[in-house]
């Protein structure tokens, strides 16, 4: 198994785990839909982005639900540097998401969660290049 470089892994604090956090994001967050995912995002005060992956029982058995959640977490892990800072995301997999190849997951999720260069510069107080 290949070793991940420093900063490439998904740290424990980058995952949403508390019910209270999920409820707050679901209530106050902004929503976006794709064919296979529901994306809910909300600004946070912790200074970095966090992810919560959800797959309900309508999707299928545990193996299928877990694969969908692994795909979502892998997308976040690989793209966390391009996401807006200090944003929490809940990504809910819809039925059929467990059968997608990773490239399709990236194609669907990237436009909904990735910030533009201007947004990142504004949020971080950096000059535009």
Rosetta constraint file for C-alpha pairs under 8 A:
AtomPair CA 4 CA 8 HARMONIC 5.79 0.50
AtomPair CA 4 CA 9 HARMONIC 6.42 0.50
AtomPair CA 5 CA 9 HARMONIC 7.58 0.50
AtomPair CA 8 CA 77 HARMONIC 6.77 0.50
AtomPair CA 8 CA 78 HARMONIC 7.17 0.50
AtomPair CA 9 CA 77 HARMONIC 6.47 0.50
AtomPair CA 10 CA 14 HARMONIC 6.46 0.50
AtomPair CA 10 CA 15 HARMONIC 7.71 0.50
AtomPair CA 10 CA 73 HARMONIC 7.95 0.50
AtomPair CA 10 CA 77 HARMONIC 5.56 0.50
AtomPair CA 11 CA 15 HARMONIC 7.22 0.50
AtomPair CA 13 CA 50 HARMONIC 7.48 0.50
AtomPair CA 14 CA 48 HARMONIC 7.61 0.50
AtomPair CA 14 CA 49 HARMONIC 6.53 0.50
AtomPair CA 14 CA 50 HARMONIC 4.38 0.50
AtomPair CA 14 CA 51 HARMONIC 6.31 0.50
AtomPair CA 15 CA 50 HARMONIC 5.32 0.50
AtomPair CA 15 CA 51 HARMONIC 5.01 0.50
AtomPair CA 15 CA 52 HARMONIC 5.93 0.50
AtomPair CA 16 CA 21 HARMONIC 6.87 0.50
AtomPair CA 16 CA 22 HARMONIC 7.26 0.50
AtomPair CA 16 CA 50 HARMONIC 6.18 0.50
AtomPair CA 16 CA 51 HARMONIC 5.61 0.50
AtomPair CA 16 CA 52 HARMONIC 4.87 0.50
AtomPair CA 17 CA 21 HARMONIC 7.46 0.50
AtomPair CA 17 CA 22 HARMONIC 7.81 0.50
AtomPair CA 17 CA 52 HARMONIC 7.19 0.50
AtomPair CA 18 CA 22 HARMONIC 6.64 0.50
AtomPair CA 19 CA 23 HARMONIC 6.17 0.50
AtomPair CA 20 CA 24 HARMONIC 6.18 0.50
AtomPair CA 21 CA 25 HARMONIC 6.21 0.50
AtomPair CA 22 CA 26 HARMONIC 6.03 0.50
AtomPair CA 22 CA 52 HARMONIC 7.63 0.50
AtomPair CA 22 CA 90 HARMONIC 7.34 0.50
AtomPair CA 23 CA 27 HARMONIC 6.05 0.50
AtomPair CA 24 CA 28 HARMONIC 6.01 0.50
AtomPair CA 24 CA 29 HARMONIC 7.71 0.50
AtomPair CA 25 CA 29 HARMONIC 4.91 0.50
AtomPair CA 25 CA 40 HARMONIC 7.05 0.50
AtomPair CA 25 CA 41 HARMONIC 6.85 0.50
AtomPair CA 25 CA 42 HARMONIC 5.92 0.50
AtomPair CA 25 CA 88 HARMONIC 7.38 0.50
AtomPair CA 25 CA 89 HARMONIC 7.69 0.50
AtomPair CA 25 CA 90 HARMONIC 7.43 0.50
AtomPair CA 26 CA 40 HARMONIC 6.68 0.50
AtomPair CA 26 CA 90 HARMONIC 7.75 0.50
AtomPair CA 28 CA 42 HARMONIC 7.00 0.50
AtomPair CA 29 CA 40 HARMONIC 5.61 0.50
AtomPair CA 29 CA 41 HARMONIC 5.06 0.50
AtomPair CA 29 CA 42 HARMONIC 4.56 0.50
AtomPair CA 30 CA 40 HARMONIC 5.43 0.50
AtomPair CA 30 CA 41 HARMONIC 5.40 0.50
AtomPair CA 30 CA 42 HARMONIC 6.51 0.50
AtomPair CA 31 CA 38 HARMONIC 7.07 0.50
AtomPair CA 31 CA 39 HARMONIC 5.62 0.50
AtomPair CA 31 CA 40 HARMONIC 4.49 0.50
AtomPair CA 31 CA 41 HARMONIC 6.64 0.50
AtomPair CA 32 CA 38 HARMONIC 5.95 0.50
AtomPair CA 32 CA 39 HARMONIC 5.04 0.50
AtomPair CA 32 CA 40 HARMONIC 6.43 0.50
AtomPair CA 32 CA 112 HARMONIC 6.81 0.50
AtomPair CA 33 CA 37 HARMONIC 6.00 0.50
AtomPair CA 33 CA 38 HARMONIC 4.68 0.50
AtomPair CA 33 CA 39 HARMONIC 6.15 0.50
AtomPair CA 34 CA 38 HARMONIC 6.39 0.50
AtomPair CA 34 CA 108 HARMONIC 6.42 0.50
AtomPair CA 34 CA 109 HARMONIC 7.70 0.50
AtomPair CA 35 CA 94 HARMONIC 7.91 0.50
AtomPair CA 35 CA 108 HARMONIC 7.88 0.50
AtomPair CA 36 CA 93 HARMONIC 6.13 0.50
AtomPair CA 36 CA 94 HARMONIC 4.95 0.50
AtomPair CA 36 CA 95 HARMONIC 6.90 0.50
AtomPair CA 36 CA 96 HARMONIC 6.66 0.50
AtomPair CA 36 CA 97 HARMONIC 5.34 0.50
AtomPair CA 36 CA 108 HARMONIC 7.90 0.50
AtomPair CA 37 CA 91 HARMONIC 6.57 0.50
AtomPair CA 37 CA 92 HARMONIC 5.56 0.50
AtomPair CA 37 CA 93 HARMONIC 4.75 0.50
AtomPair CA 37 CA 94 HARMONIC 5.41 0.50
AtomPair CA 37 CA 97 HARMONIC 7.37 0.50
AtomPair CA 37 CA 108 HARMONIC 7.97 0.50
AtomPair CA 37 CA 109 HARMONIC 7.77 0.50
AtomPair CA 38 CA 91 HARMONIC 5.68 0.50
AtomPair CA 38 CA 92 HARMONIC 5.00 0.50
AtomPair CA 38 CA 93 HARMONIC 6.63 0.50
AtomPair CA 38 CA 94 HARMONIC 7.36 0.50
AtomPair CA 39 CA 89 HARMONIC 6.87 0.50
AtomPair CA 39 CA 90 HARMONIC 5.95 0.50
AtomPair CA 39 CA 91 HARMONIC 4.63 0.50
AtomPair CA 39 CA 92 HARMONIC 6.48 0.50
AtomPair CA 39 CA 112 HARMONIC 7.48 0.50
AtomPair CA 40 CA 89 HARMONIC 5.59 0.50
AtomPair CA 40 CA 90 HARMONIC 5.14 0.50
AtomPair CA 40 CA 91 HARMONIC 6.37 0.50
AtomPair CA 41 CA 87 HARMONIC 6.59 0.50
AtomPair CA 41 CA 88 HARMONIC 5.58 0.50
AtomPair CA 41 CA 89 HARMONIC 4.52 0.50
AtomPair CA 41 CA 90 HARMONIC 6.54 0.50
AtomPair CA 42 CA 87 HARMONIC 5.55 0.50
AtomPair CA 42 CA 88 HARMONIC 5.28 0.50
AtomPair CA 42 CA 89 HARMONIC 6.66 0.50
AtomPair CA 43 CA 86 HARMONIC 5.75 0.50
AtomPair CA 43 CA 87 HARMONIC 4.28 0.50
AtomPair CA 43 CA 88 HARMONIC 6.06 0.50
AtomPair CA 44 CA 48 HARMONIC 8.00 0.50
AtomPair CA 44 CA 49 HARMONIC 7.87 0.50
AtomPair CA 44 CA 86 HARMONIC 5.10 0.50
AtomPair CA 44 CA 87 HARMONIC 5.30 0.50
AtomPair CA 44 CA 88 HARMONIC 6.21 0.50
AtomPair CA 45 CA 86 HARMONIC 6.29 0.50
AtomPair CA 46 CA 86 HARMONIC 6.29 0.50
AtomPair CA 47 CA 85 HARMONIC 6.61 0.50
AtomPair CA 47 CA 86 HARMONIC 4.71 0.50
AtomPair CA 48 CA 85 HARMONIC 5.28 0.50
AtomPair CA 48 CA 86 HARMONIC 4.35 0.50
AtomPair CA 48 CA 87 HARMONIC 6.76 0.50
AtomPair CA 49 CA 80 HARMONIC 7.20 0.50
AtomPair CA 49 CA 83 HARMONIC 7.40 0.50
AtomPair CA 49 CA 84 HARMONIC 7.29 0.50
AtomPair CA 49 CA 85 HARMONIC 5.60 0.50
AtomPair CA 49 CA 86 HARMONIC 4.84 0.50
AtomPair CA 49 CA 87 HARMONIC 4.67 0.50
AtomPair CA 49 CA 88 HARMONIC 5.47 0.50
AtomPair CA 49 CA 89 HARMONIC 7.67 0.50
AtomPair CA 50 CA 86 HARMONIC 7.86 0.50
AtomPair CA 50 CA 87 HARMONIC 6.56 0.50
AtomPair CA 50 CA 88 HARMONIC 4.74 0.50
AtomPair CA 50 CA 89 HARMONIC 6.19 0.50
AtomPair CA 51 CA 73 HARMONIC 7.36 0.50
AtomPair CA 51 CA 76 HARMONIC 7.15 0.50
AtomPair CA 51 CA 88 HARMONIC 5.94 0.50
AtomPair CA 51 CA 89 HARMONIC 4.85 0.50
AtomPair CA 51 CA 90 HARMONIC 5.89 0.50
AtomPair CA 51 CA 91 HARMONIC 7.53 0.50
AtomPair CA 52 CA 88 HARMONIC 7.97 0.50
AtomPair CA 52 CA 89 HARMONIC 6.12 0.50
AtomPair CA 52 CA 90 HARMONIC 4.59 0.50
AtomPair CA 52 CA 91 HARMONIC 6.28 0.50
AtomPair CA 53 CA 69 HARMONIC 5.38 0.50
AtomPair CA 53 CA 72 HARMONIC 6.29 0.50
AtomPair CA 53 CA 73 HARMONIC 6.79 0.50
AtomPair CA 53 CA 90 HARMONIC 5.93 0.50
AtomPair CA 53 CA 91 HARMONIC 5.16 0.50
AtomPair CA 53 CA 92 HARMONIC 6.09 0.50
AtomPair CA 53 CA 93 HARMONIC 7.68 0.50
AtomPair CA 54 CA 69 HARMONIC 6.42 0.50
AtomPair CA 54 CA 90 HARMONIC 7.24 0.50
AtomPair CA 54 CA 91 HARMONIC 6.18 0.50
AtomPair CA 54 CA 92 HARMONIC 4.62 0.50
AtomPair CA 54 CA 93 HARMONIC 6.18 0.50
AtomPair CA 55 CA 59 HARMONIC 6.79 0.50
AtomPair CA 55 CA 65 HARMONIC 5.42 0.50
AtomPair CA 55 CA 66 HARMONIC 7.69 0.50
AtomPair CA 55 CA 68 HARMONIC 6.95 0.50
AtomPair CA 55 CA 69 HARMONIC 6.66 0.50
AtomPair CA 55 CA 92 HARMONIC 5.85 0.50
AtomPair CA 55 CA 93 HARMONIC 5.18 0.50
AtomPair CA 55 CA 94 HARMONIC 7.12 0.50
AtomPair CA 56 CA 60 HARMONIC 7.96 0.50
AtomPair CA 56 CA 65 HARMONIC 7.11 0.50
AtomPair CA 56 CA 93 HARMONIC 7.82 0.50
AtomPair CA 57 CA 61 HARMONIC 6.88 0.50
AtomPair CA 57 CA 62 HARMONIC 7.92 0.50
AtomPair CA 57 CA 65 HARMONIC 7.46 0.50
AtomPair CA 58 CA 95 HARMONIC 6.98 0.50
AtomPair CA 59 CA 64 HARMONIC 7.20 0.50
AtomPair CA 59 CA 65 HARMONIC 6.43 0.50
AtomPair CA 59 CA 94 HARMONIC 6.77 0.50
AtomPair CA 59 CA 95 HARMONIC 4.65 0.50
AtomPair CA 59 CA 96 HARMONIC 7.08 0.50
AtomPair CA 60 CA 64 HARMONIC 5.86 0.50
AtomPair CA 60 CA 65 HARMONIC 6.42 0.50
AtomPair CA 60 CA 95 HARMONIC 7.89 0.50
AtomPair CA 61 CA 65 HARMONIC 6.37 0.50
AtomPair CA 62 CA 66 HARMONIC 5.90 0.50
AtomPair CA 63 CA 67 HARMONIC 6.24 0.50
AtomPair CA 64 CA 68 HARMONIC 6.41 0.50
AtomPair CA 64 CA 98 HARMONIC 5.63 0.50
AtomPair CA 65 CA 69 HARMONIC 6.37 0.50
AtomPair CA 65 CA 98 HARMONIC 6.72 0.50
AtomPair CA 66 CA 70 HARMONIC 6.09 0.50
AtomPair CA 67 CA 71 HARMONIC 6.24 0.50
AtomPair CA 67 CA 98 HARMONIC 5.73 0.50
AtomPair CA 68 CA 72 HARMONIC 6.43 0.50
AtomPair CA 68 CA 93 HARMONIC 6.47 0.50
AtomPair CA 68 CA 97 HARMONIC 6.00 0.50
AtomPair CA 68 CA 98 HARMONIC 4.41 0.50
AtomPair CA 68 CA 99 HARMONIC 7.91 0.50
AtomPair CA 69 CA 73 HARMONIC 6.19 0.50
AtomPair CA 69 CA 93 HARMONIC 7.45 0.50
AtomPair CA 70 CA 74 HARMONIC 6.00 0.50
AtomPair CA 71 CA 75 HARMONIC 6.20 0.50
AtomPair CA 71 CA 102 HARMONIC 6.54 0.50
AtomPair CA 71 CA 105 HARMONIC 7.26 0.50
AtomPair CA 72 CA 76 HARMONIC 6.36 0.50
AtomPair CA 72 CA 91 HARMONIC 7.21 0.50
AtomPair CA 72 CA 105 HARMONIC 7.62 0.50
AtomPair CA 73 CA 77 HARMONIC 6.04 0.50
AtomPair CA 74 CA 78 HARMONIC 6.14 0.50
AtomPair CA 75 CA 79 HARMONIC 6.06 0.50
AtomPair CA 75 CA 102 HARMONIC 7.97 0.50
AtomPair CA 75 CA 105 HARMONIC 7.46 0.50
AtomPair CA 75 CA 106 HARMONIC 6.44 0.50
AtomPair CA 76 CA 80 HARMONIC 5.38 0.50
AtomPair CA 79 CA 83 HARMONIC 6.66 0.50
AtomPair CA 82 CA 114 HARMONIC 5.95 0.50
AtomPair CA 82 CA 115 HARMONIC 6.68 0.50
AtomPair CA 83 CA 113 HARMONIC 6.28 0.50
AtomPair CA 83 CA 114 HARMONIC 4.82 0.50
AtomPair CA 83 CA 115 HARMONIC 5.62 0.50
AtomPair CA 84 CA 113 HARMONIC 7.69 0.50
AtomPair CA 84 CA 114 HARMONIC 6.68 0.50
AtomPair CA 84 CA 115 HARMONIC 5.32 0.50
AtomPair CA 84 CA 119 HARMONIC 7.47 0.50
AtomPair CA 84 CA 120 HARMONIC 6.14 0.50
AtomPair CA 84 CA 123 HARMONIC 7.85 0.50
AtomPair CA 85 CA 120 HARMONIC 7.43 0.50
AtomPair CA 85 CA 123 HARMONIC 7.32 0.50
AtomPair CA 85 CA 124 HARMONIC 7.91 0.50
AtomPair CA 93 CA 97 HARMONIC 5.86 0.50
AtomPair CA 93 CA 98 HARMONIC 7.86 0.50
AtomPair CA 96 CA 100 HARMONIC 7.26 0.50
AtomPair CA 100 CA 104 HARMONIC 6.18 0.50
AtomPair CA 100 CA 105 HARMONIC 6.66 0.50
AtomPair CA 101 CA 105 HARMONIC 6.70 0.50
AtomPair CA 102 CA 106 HARMONIC 6.38 0.50
AtomPair CA 103 CA 107 HARMONIC 6.21 0.50
AtomPair CA 104 CA 108 HARMONIC 6.22 0.50
AtomPair CA 105 CA 109 HARMONIC 6.06 0.50
AtomPair CA 106 CA 110 HARMONIC 5.57 0.50
AtomPair CA 107 CA 111 HARMONIC 7.53 0.50
AtomPair CA 108 CA 112 HARMONIC 7.67 0.50
AtomPair CA 109 CA 113 HARMONIC 6.44 0.50
AtomPair CA 110 CA 114 HARMONIC 5.50 0.50
AtomPair CA 115 CA 119 HARMONIC 5.96 0.50
AtomPair CA 115 CA 120 HARMONIC 6.47 0.50
AtomPair CA 116 CA 120 HARMONIC 6.41 0.50
AtomPair CA 117 CA 121 HARMONIC 6.21 0.50
AtomPair CA 117 CA 128 HARMONIC 7.71 0.50
AtomPair CA 118 CA 122 HARMONIC 6.13 0.50
AtomPair CA 118 CA 128 HARMONIC 6.81 0.50
AtomPair CA 119 CA 123 HARMONIC 6.10 0.50
AtomPair CA 120 CA 124 HARMONIC 5.98 0.50
AtomPair CA 120 CA 126 HARMONIC 7.95 0.50
AtomPair CA 121 CA 125 HARMONIC 5.60 0.50
AtomPair CA 121 CA 126 HARMONIC 4.60 0.50
AtomPair CA 121 CA 127 HARMONIC 6.14 0.50
AtomPair CA 121 CA 128 HARMONIC 6.20 0.50
AtomPair CA 122 CA 126 HARMONIC 6.48 0.50
AtomPair CA 122 CA 127 HARMONIC 7.99 0.50
